[in-house]
């Protein structure tokens, strides 16, 4: 959305005698020359006064002084200036006080670069905490005492890393040291909140830097010990001259460009099965690491409350990422089934990154990409020539063998051996005969 709607809200509040400003991330981004993703407003008006001024407003956090004003270009959050009482649960204050002084509102916020206020009409910026200085220095710094800020809301530790990664900023030393001291508190955060922050770190830009900071801060070992275990796990240099599993994964994260969440998770977890399957034989080997990793990925994502659909896709990405080495040797039916996997473009991109950040051999990628572009969807997944009802009508007895028979018929169809219903029935009769009303043996 544009800032026009938010600016109009500010103007209307000011016209009725209330202080009002753009606040937070939108001001930070405007000063950095970045298009804000959304716009928030802070005001001296009480929630009920905001609602009375804007017919399309509704209270969404009345206890915390937050109203949502619906406009033609999106919703704008309008929050009353406030100060917070003590935090006892590591997430929310026990009580708040509405304020008329914008400085009091800024002092309870997380980081200096998010504590800036702007008048959209004059572009005047109110800076009570040195946020503009830290924008120039490209630093994420907690407002006030960092231990206090992170004790108030433990999620702020992950938010500091997300902002630093996305913006390409450093984290001010005292702020980073506080994260390292308090890293164990991250285990008190709900899985859903951790999930959302990790998703942002992976997809908003700077994923490699984000995971380097997670590692350096100690947070990675707390929330993703399976990923932290990749560090120091050596790989065969003839296939992975870049180094250990952790280095390889970081390089792939760095190669992501506006990825979907599932692709980014697939990149992060595609080799998560390597640490537990490492063995040294004639060379370093990771027997079955794709299958082991797929199971681990599913467990990790379930623990973090990702959706079933997201888990299934990431599990498939991890399980299938080694199959590209065989694409030029696959039977036609096997290849077509491989290419028609849901979200195959993500499988393809994962494989490209895997190759680019290791041996750099892209022959199998180019072959699979060309085939996926050449073959229309109806060639990859044609309408079945024969159904179970057809087999019953032909005298076959329903049972477990049906799925084997139907798969065999589909193989023949995908291979181009049969092209019509009667042709397919003749094909199955020749291989699964005689249909005598008895169950077909498995």
Secondary structure as UniProt FT lines:
FT   HELIX           4..15
FT   TURN            16..17
FT   STRAND          20..23
FT   HELIX           25..32
FT   STRAND          40..43
FT   HELIX           47..53
FT   TURN            55..56
FT   STRAND          57..61
FT   HELIX           62..64
FT   STRAND          66..71
FT   TURN            72..73
FT   STRAND          74..80
FT   STRAND          82..84
FT   STRAND          96..98
FT   HELIX           102..107
FT   HELIX           112..114
FT   STRAND          117..118
FT   TURN            120..122
FT   STRAND          125..126
FT   HELIX           131..137
FT   STRAND          139..140
FT   HELIX           146..152
FT   TURN            154..155
FT   HELIX           156..167
FT   STRAND          170..171
FT   HELIX           173..182
FT   HELIX           183..188
FT   HELIX           191..203
FT   HELIX           207..217
FT   HELIX           219..223
FT   HELIX           225..228
FT   TURN            229..232
FT   TURN            237..239
FT   TURN            241..242
FT   HELIX           245..254
FT   HELIX           261..269
FT   TURN            270..273
FT   HELIX           274..277
FT   STRAND          278..280
FT   STRAND          284..286
FT   TURN            287..288
FT   HELIX           289..303
FT   TURN            304..305
FT   HELIX           308..320
FT   TURN            321..322
FT   HELIX           323..329
FT   HELIX           332..339
FT   TURN            342..343
FT   HELIX           344..356
FT   TURN            357..359
FT   HELIX           363..374
FT   HELIX           377..380
FT   HELIX           388..393
FT   TURN            394..395
FT   HELIX           401..414
FT   TURN            415..416
FT   HELIX           421..431
//
